[in-house]
Amino acid sequence: PTATPVTPTSTPTEPPVEPTNTPTPVETVAGEKTPGPGNQATPIPPDTGSGLGGGAAGSSMLLVILGLAAVTAGAGFVSLGRKRR
């Protein structure tokens, strides 16, 4: 009689690692994707100010209003100073 070969059972050296639910990192790129070659986003345009009457224009507008008020008052005094015939 011959001996039957016995296959050894494999014992893992480390316990199996269970997968965790960690999200994959996502890279955010500002701008829209443009059609064409490359994987670059549309660049963001530079800041061009705050528009008409914004920022430092407030003090300039105040001076314009005061100047118009002075001209109007002067014209009013001239018209009152004329004699009627």
N, CA, C and O atoms as CSV, one atom per row, in Angstrom:
chain,resi,resn,atom,element,x,y,z
A,1,PRO,N,N,0.834,-1.196,0.000
A,1,PRO,CA,C,0.000,0.000,0.000
A,1,PRO,C,C,0.876,1.257,0.000
A,1,PRO,O,O,1.913,1.326,0.660
A,2,THR,N,N,0.409,2.249,-0.774
A,2,THR,CA,C,1.142,3.522,-0.850
A,2,THR,C,C,0.433,4.570,-0.017
A,2,THR,O,O,-0.786,4.550,0.148
A,3,ALA,N,N,1.227,5.478,0.499
A,3,ALA,CA,C,0.642,6.545,1.324
A,3,ALA,C,C,0.040,7.617,0.415
A,3,ALA,O,O,0.637,7.989,-0.595
A,4,THR,N,N,-1.129,8.103,0.774
A,4,THR,CA,C,-1.756,9.175,-0.013
A,4,THR,C,C,-1.151,10.510,0.399
A,4,THR,O,O,-1.021,10.801,1.588
A,5,PRO,N,N,-0.787,11.310,-0.580
A,5,PRO,CA,C,-0.190,12.603,-0.217
A,5,PRO,C,C,-1.225,13.536,0.404
A,5,PRO,O,O,-2.364,13.618,-0.056
A,6,VAL,N,N,-0.820,14.216,1.423
A,6,VAL,CA,C,-1.695,15.160,2.121
A,6,VAL,C,C,-1.227,16.565,1.766
A,6,VAL,O,O,-0.055,16.896,1.942
A,7,THR,N,N,-2.151,17.400,1.263
A,7,THR,CA,C,-1.784,18.787,0.932
A,7,THR,C,C,-1.862,19.627,2.195
A,7,THR,O,O,-2.862,19.586,2.911
A,8,PRO,N,N,-0.817,20.384,2.468
A,8,PRO,CA,C,-0.856,21.195,3.686
A,8,PRO,C,C,-1.829,22.368,3.524
A,8,PRO,O,O,-1.956,22.942,2.442
A,9,THR,N,N,-2.496,22.702,4.597
A,9,THR,CA,C,-3.415,23.840,4.558
A,9,THR,C,C,-2.604,25.121,4.720
A,9,THR,O,O,-1.670,25.190,5.519
A,10,SER,N,N,-2.981,26.124,3.949
A,10,SER,CA,C,-2.233,27.391,4.013
A,10,SER,C,C,-2.787,28.249,5.148
A,10,SER,O,O,-3.994,28.474,5.245
A,11,THR,N,N,-1.902,28.711,5.982
A,11,THR,CA,C,-2.297,29.607,7.073
A,11,THR,C,C,-1.763,30.995,6.741
A,11,THR,O,O,-0.561,31.153,6.523
A,12,PRO,N,N,-2.626,31.995,6.699
A,12,PRO,CA,C,-2.160,33.347,6.360
A,12,PRO,C,C,-1.270,33.904,7.467
A,12,PRO,O,O,-1.520,33.688,8.652
A,13,THR,N,N,-0.230,34.622,7.059
A,13,THR,CA,C,0.679,35.203,8.049
A,13,THR,C,C,0.100,36.478,8.647
A,13,THR,O,O,0.384,36.801,9.801
A,14,GLU,N,N,-0.726,37.225,7.865
A,14,GLU,CA,C,-1.367,38.442,8.380
A,14,GLU,C,C,-2.862,38.308,8.179
A,14,GLU,O,O,-3.314,37.694,7.213
A,15,PRO,N,N,-3.628,38.881,9.088
A,15,PRO,CA,C,-5.080,38.831,8.883
A,15,PRO,C,C,-5.457,39.709,7.681
A,15,PRO,O,O,-4.801,40.722,7.437
A,16,PRO,N,N,-6.474,39.348,6.946
A,16,PRO,CA,C,-6.862,40.158,5.783
A,16,PRO,C,C,-7.355,41.545,6.223
A,16,PRO,O,O,-8.065,41.684,7.219
A,17,VAL,N,N,-6.961,42.552,5.460
A,17,VAL,CA,C,-7.357,43.933,5.759
A,17,VAL,C,C,-8.668,44.217,5.043
A,17,VAL,O,O,-8.792,44.022,3.834
A,18,GLU,N,N,-9.639,44.680,5.814
A,18,GLU,CA,C,-10.927,44.991,5.210
A,18,GLU,C,C,-10.866,46.389,4.601
A,18,GLU,O,O,-10.287,47.294,5.203
A,19,PRO,N,N,-11.441,46.577,3.441
A,19,PRO,CA,C,-11.396,47.901,2.797
A,19,PRO,C,C,-12.227,48.920,3.569
A,19,PRO,O,O,-13.289,48.598,4.101
A,20,THR,N,N,-11.734,50.141,3.621
A,20,THR,CA,C,-12.462,51.216,4.300
A,20,THR,C,C,-13.129,52.099,3.260
A,20,THR,O,O,-12.728,52.115,2.096
A,21,ASN,N,N,-14.126,52.816,3.676
A,21,ASN,CA,C,-14.861,53.693,2.769
A,21,ASN,C,C,-14.262,55.095,2.777
A,21,ASN,O,O,-14.932,56.049,3.172
A,22,THR,N,N,-13.038,55.228,2.358
A,22,THR,CA,C,-12.424,56.557,2.267
A,22,THR,C,C,-12.575,57.051,0.841
A,22,THR,O,O,-12.249,56.333,-0.105
A,23,PRO,N,N,-13.072,58.280,0.679
A,23,PRO,CA,C,-13.246,58.793,-0.686
A,23,PRO,C,C,-11.902,59.102,-1.331
A,23,PRO,O,O,-10.932,59.444,-0.655
A,24,THR,N,N,-11.870,58.976,-2.609
A,24,THR,CA,C,-10.641,59.311,-3.327
A,24,THR,C,C,-10.531,60.829,-3.425
A,24,THR,O,O,-11.544,61.499,-3.623
A,25,PRO,N,N,-9.331,61.389,-3.293
A,25,PRO,CA,C,-9.194,62.849,-3.360
A,25,PRO,C,C,-9.541,63.369,-4.751
A,25,PRO,O,O,-9.197,62.767,-5.768
A,26,VAL,N,N,-10.238,64.515,-4.763
A,26,VAL,CA,C,-10.656,65.137,-6.017
A,26,VAL,C,C,-9.973,66.488,-6.123
A,26,VAL,O,O,-10.016,67.288,-5.188
A,27,GLU,N,N,-9.350,66.741,-7.246
A,27,GLU,CA,C,-8.667,68.020,-7.458
A,27,GLU,C,C,-9.638,68.982,-8.134
A,27,GLU,O,O,-10.225,68.653,-9.164
A,28,THR,N,N,-9.810,70.192,-7.542
A,28,THR,CA,C,-10.708,71.189,-8.092
A,28,THR,C,C,-9.902,72.220,-8.863
A,28,THR,O,O,-8.957,72.804,-8.332
A,29,VAL,N,N,-10.277,72.440,-10.112
A,29,VAL,CA,C,-9.612,73.432,-10.955
A,29,VAL,C,C,-10.636,74.494,-11.310
A,29,VAL,O,O,-11.714,74.181,-11.813
A,30,ALA,N,N,-10.293,75.780,-11.043
A,30,ALA,CA,C,-11.216,76.869,-11.349
A,30,ALA,C,C,-11.259,77.115,-12.850
A,30,ALA,O,O,-10.269,76.905,-13.551
A,31,GLY,N,N,-12.396,77.556,-13.332
A,31,GLY,CA,C,-12.546,77.864,-14.747
A,31,GLY,C,C,-13.250,76.736,-15.479
A,31,GLY,O,O,-13.447,75.645,-14.944
A,32,GLU,N,N,-13.622,77.029,-16.707
A,32,GLU,CA,C,-14.296,76.027,-17.512
A,32,GLU,C,C,-13.307,75.319,-18.405
A,32,GLU,O,O,-12.263,75.861,-18.767
A,33,LYS,N,N,-13.654,74.109,-18.747
A,33,LYS,CA,C,-12.804,73.366,-19.675
A,33,LYS,C,C,-13.091,73.854,-21.085
A,33,LYS,O,O,-14.246,73.985,-21.489
A,34,THR,N,N,-12.049,74.116,-21.808
A,34,THR,CA,C,-12.200,74.561,-23.187
A,34,THR,C,C,-12.001,73.376,-24.115
A,34,THR,O,O,-11.202,72.484,-23.829
A,35,PRO,N,N,-12.723,73.365,-25.223
A,35,PRO,CA,C,-12.512,72.276,-26.161
A,35,PRO,C,C,-11.155,72.426,-26.832
A,35,PRO,O,O,-10.654,73.536,-27.014
A,36,GLY,N,N,-10.593,71.339,-27.183
A,36,GLY,CA,C,-9.316,71.390,-27.866
A,36,GLY,C,C,-8.277,70.567,-27.145
A,36,GLY,O,O,-8.582,69.844,-26.197
A,37,PRO,N,N,-7.043,70.684,-27.604
A,37,PRO,CA,C,-5.987,69.866,-27.016
A,37,PRO,C,C,-5.641,70.322,-25.607
A,37,PRO,O,O,-5.828,71.484,-25.244
A,38,GLY,N,N,-5.151,69.415,-24.854
A,38,GLY,CA,C,-4.706,69.746,-23.499
A,38,GLY,C,C,-5.793,69.544,-22.483
A,38,GLY,O,O,-6.972,69.426,-22.815
A,39,ASN,N,N,-5.383,69.506,-21.257
A,39,ASN,CA,C,-6.313,69.299,-20.157
A,39,ASN,C,C,-6.245,70.495,-19.226
A,39,ASN,O,O,-6.283,70.334,-18.007
A,40,GLN,N,N,-6.144,71.697,-19.789
A,40,GLN,CA,C,-6.018,72.897,-18.970
A,40,GLN,C,C,-7.350,73.621,-18.915
A,40,GLN,O,O,-8.122,73.597,-19.874
A,41,ALA,N,N,-7.613,74.263,-17.790
A,41,ALA,CA,C,-8.847,75.011,-17.621
A,41,ALA,C,C,-8.656,76.435,-18.123
A,41,ALA,O,O,-7.533,76.915,-18.279
A,42,THR,N,N,-9.781,77.098,-18.370
A,42,THR,CA,C,-9.741,78.496,-18.787
A,42,THR,C,C,-9.239,79.334,-17.624
A,42,THR,O,O,-9.733,79.170,-16.508
A,43,PRO,N,N,-8.279,80.227,-17.837
A,43,PRO,CA,C,-7.781,81.038,-16.722
A,43,PRO,C,C,-8.815,82.054,-16.263
A,43,PRO,O,O,-9.653,82.499,-17.047
A,44,ILE,N,N,-8.749,82.418,-14.987
A,44,ILE,CA,C,-9.660,83.402,-14.421
A,44,ILE,C,C,-9.139,84.790,-14.780
A,44,ILE,O,O,-7.952,85.057,-14.589
A,45,PRO,N,N,-9.993,85.689,-15.299
A,45,PRO,CA,C,-9.520,87.022,-15.678
A,45,PRO,C,C,-9.172,87.850,-14.447
A,45,PRO,O,O,-9.676,87.573,-13.359
A,46,PRO,N,N,-8.325,88.852,-14.599
A,46,PRO,CA,C,-7.959,89.687,-13.453
A,46,PRO,C,C,-9.108,90.587,-13.023
A,46,PRO,O,O,-10.027,90.845,-13.800
A,47,ASP,N,N,-9.055,91.057,-11.804
A,47,ASP,CA,C,-10.063,91.965,-11.272
A,47,ASP,C,C,-9.893,93.329,-11.922
A,47,ASP,O,O,-8.785,93.864,-11.952
A,48,THR,N,N,-10.985,93.903,-12.448
A,48,THR,CA,C,-10.890,95.177,-13.155
A,48,THR,C,C,-11.541,96.321,-12.402
A,48,THR,O,O,-11.808,97.365,-12.998
A,49,GLY,N,N,-11.803,96.166,-11.128
A,49,GLY,CA,C,-12.375,97.264,-10.350
A,49,GLY,C,C,-13.820,97.010,-9.992
A,49,GLY,O,O,-14.366,95.937,-10.251
A,50,SER,N,N,-14.436,98.026,-9.386
A,50,SER,CA,C,-15.798,97.862,-8.900
A,50,SER,C,C,-16.816,98.619,-9.731
A,50,SER,O,O,-17.978,98.698,-9.331
A,51,GLY,N,N,-16.436,99.178,-10.868
A,51,GLY,CA,C,-17.401,99.807,-11.752
A,51,GLY,C,C,-17.583,101.290,-11.482
A,51,GLY,O,O,-16.864,101.891,-10.684
A,52,LEU,N,N,-18.567,101.867,-12.172
A,52,LEU,CA,C,-18.828,103.302,-12.091
A,52,LEU,C,C,-19.366,103.668,-10.706
A,52,LEU,O,O,-20.303,103.038,-10.214
A,53,GLY,N,N,-18.783,104.669,-10.089
A,53,GLY,CA,C,-19.254,105.143,-8.793
A,53,GLY,C,C,-18.851,104.272,-7.625
A,53,GLY,O,O,-19.373,104.459,-6.526
A,54,GLY,N,N,-17.959,103.342,-7.811
A,54,GLY,CA,C,-17.552,102.473,-6.716
A,54,GLY,C,C,-16.129,102.745,-6.299
A,54,GLY,O,O,-15.356,103.333,-7.055
A,55,GLY,N,N,-15.781,102.329,-5.119
A,55,GLY,CA,C,-14.403,102.488,-4.646
A,55,GLY,C,C,-14.058,103.930,-4.340
A,55,GLY,O,O,-14.751,104.579,-3.556
A,56,ALA,N,N,-12.993,104.445,-4.949
A,56,ALA,CA,C,-12.517,105.803,-4.673
A,56,ALA,C,C,-13.326,106.859,-5.405
A,56,ALA,O,O,-13.086,108.050,-5.204
A,57,ALA,N,N,-14.281,106.466,-6.251
A,57,ALA,CA,C,-15.068,107.439,-7.001
A,57,ALA,C,C,-16.095,108.138,-6.122
A,57,ALA,O,O,-16.691,109.124,-6.557
A,58,GLY,N,N,-16.322,107.667,-4.905
A,58,GLY,CA,C,-17.316,108.289,-4.027
A,58,GLY,C,C,-16.961,109.717,-3.664
A,58,GLY,O,O,-17.831,110.587,-3.670
A,59,SER,N,N,-15.703,109.977,-3.347
A,59,SER,CA,C,-15.303,111.345,-2.998
A,59,SER,C,C,-15.341,112.242,-4.222
A,59,SER,O,O,-15.659,113.425,-4.097
A,60,SER,N,N,-15.031,111.723,-5.395
A,60,SER,CA,C,-15.103,112.515,-6.625
A,60,SER,C,C,-16.545,112.898,-6.924
A,60,SER,O,O,-16.819,114.027,-7.330
A,61,MET,N,N,-17.456,111.973,-6.727
A,61,MET,CA,C,-18.874,112.282,-6.958
A,61,MET,C,C,-19.366,113.340,-5.984
A,61,MET,O,O,-20.189,114.180,-6.347
A,62,LEU,N,N,-18.872,113.311,-4.749
A,62,LEU,CA,C,-19.253,114.327,-3.770
A,62,LEU,C,C,-18.785,115.702,-4.219
A,62,LEU,O,O,-19.524,116.678,-4.089
A,63,LEU,N,N,-17.577,115.794,-4.742
A,63,LEU,CA,C,-17.071,117.076,-5.239
A,63,LEU,C,C,-17.874,117.563,-6.440
A,63,LEU,O,O,-18.114,118.764,-6.558
A,64,VAL,N,N,-18.287,116.691,-7.316
A,64,VAL,CA,C,-19.104,117.074,-8.472
A,64,VAL,C,C,-20.453,117.610,-8.015
A,64,VAL,O,O,-20.932,118.618,-8.534
A,65,ILE,N,N,-21.059,116.946,-7.053
A,65,ILE,CA,C,-22.365,117.396,-6.549
A,65,ILE,C,C,-22.240,118.750,-5.867
A,65,ILE,O,O,-23.092,119.617,-6.064
A,66,LEU,N,N,-21.194,118.949,-5.070
A,66,LEU,CA,C,-20.993,120.246,-4.413
A,66,LEU,C,C,-20.735,121.344,-5.440
A,66,LEU,O,O,-21.222,122.462,-5.272
A,67,GLY,N,N,-19.987,121.055,-6.487
A,67,GLY,CA,C,-19.733,122.042,-7.542
A,67,GLY,C,C,-21.004,122.428,-8.270
A,67,GLY,O,O,-21.234,123.608,-8.533
A,68,LEU,N,N,-21.835,121.445,-8.600
A,68,LEU,CA,C,-23.105,121.756,-9.264
A,68,LEU,C,C,-24.028,122.567,-8.359
A,68,LEU,O,O,-24.739,123.451,-8.836
A,69,ALA,N,N,-24.025,122.278,-7.072
A,69,ALA,CA,C,-24.849,123.046,-6.130
A,69,ALA,C,C,-24.361,124.487,-6.053
A,69,ALA,O,O,-25.179,125.403,-5.977
A,70,ALA,N,N,-23.042,124.713,-6.071
A,70,ALA,CA,C,-22.497,126.072,-6.019
A,70,ALA,C,C,-22.851,126.846,-7.283
A,70,ALA,O,O,-23.211,128.021,-7.202
A,71,VAL,N,N,-22.756,126.215,-8.440
A,71,VAL,CA,C,-23.111,126.891,-9.697
A,71,VAL,C,C,-24.599,127.219,-9.722
A,71,VAL,O,O,-24.985,128.301,-10.165
A,72,THR,N,N,-25.428,126.312,-9.257
A,72,THR,CA,C,-26.871,126.545,-9.227
A,72,THR,C,C,-27.219,127.690,-8.279
A,72,THR,O,O,-28.047,128.540,-8.608
A,73,ALA,N,N,-26.587,127.715,-7.101
A,73,ALA,CA,C,-26.850,128.806,-6.145
A,73,ALA,C,C,-26.374,130.138,-6.708
A,73,ALA,O,O,-27.056,131.151,-6.550
A,74,GLY,N,N,-25.228,130.155,-7.355
A,74,GLY,CA,C,-24.731,131.396,-7.961
A,74,GLY,C,C,-25.657,131.899,-9.047
A,74,GLY,O,O,-25.922,133.099,-9.118
A,75,ALA,N,N,-26.156,131.016,-9.895
A,75,ALA,CA,C,-27.091,131.425,-10.946
A,75,ALA,C,C,-28.392,131.932,-10.340
A,75,ALA,O,O,-29.010,132.853,-10.874
A,76,GLY,N,N,-28.804,131.344,-9.245
A,76,GLY,CA,C,-30.022,131.813,-8.575
A,76,GLY,C,C,-29.855,133.209,-8.008
A,76,GLY,O,O,-30.766,134.028,-8.123
A,77,PHE,N,N,-28.707,133.505,-7.394
A,77,PHE,CA,C,-28.461,134.848,-6.853
A,77,PHE,C,C,-28.361,135.881,-7.976
A,77,PHE,O,O,-28.817,137.013,-7.815
A,78,VAL,N,N,-27.776,135.506,-9.099
A,78,VAL,CA,C,-27.685,136.433,-10.236
A,78,VAL,C,C,-29.079,136.750,-10.756
A,78,VAL,O,O,-29.375,137.906,-11.056
A,79,SER,N,N,-29.930,135.756,-10.867
A,79,SER,CA,C,-31.279,136.002,-11.378
A,79,SER,C,C,-32.107,136.809,-10.387
A,79,SER,O,O,-32.967,137.580,-10.812
A,80,LEU,N,N,-31.884,136.665,-9.087
A,80,LEU,CA,C,-32.603,137.461,-8.090
A,80,LEU,C,C,-32.089,138.898,-8.059
A,80,LEU,O,O,-32.841,139.817,-7.732
A,81,GLY,N,N,-30.829,139.098,-8.393
A,81,GLY,CA,C,-30.244,140.436,-8.355
A,81,GLY,C,C,-30.651,141.311,-9.528
A,81,GLY,O,O,-30.483,142.528,-9.446
A,82,ARG,N,N,-31.166,140.768,-10.596
A,82,ARG,CA,C,-31.590,141.570,-11.735
A,82,ARG,C,C,-32.879,142.297,-11.411
A,82,ARG,O,O,-33.782,141.770,-10.762
A,83,LYS,N,N,-32.927,143.498,-11.877
A,83,LYS,CA,C,-34.150,144.279,-11.662
A,83,LYS,C,C,-35.127,143.995,-12.790
A,83,LYS,O,O,-34.741,143.815,-13.945
A,84,ARG,N,N,-36.367,143.962,-12.435
A,84,ARG,CA,C,-37.394,143.754,-13.448
A,84,ARG,C,C,-37.771,145.104,-14.047
A,84,ARG,O,O,-37.773,146.105,-13.331
A,85,ARG,N,N,-38.077,145.161,-15.280
A,85,ARG,CA,C,-38.482,146.420,-15.918
A,85,ARG,C,C,-39.931,146.445,-16.209
A,85,ARG,O,O,-40.436,147.431,-16.745
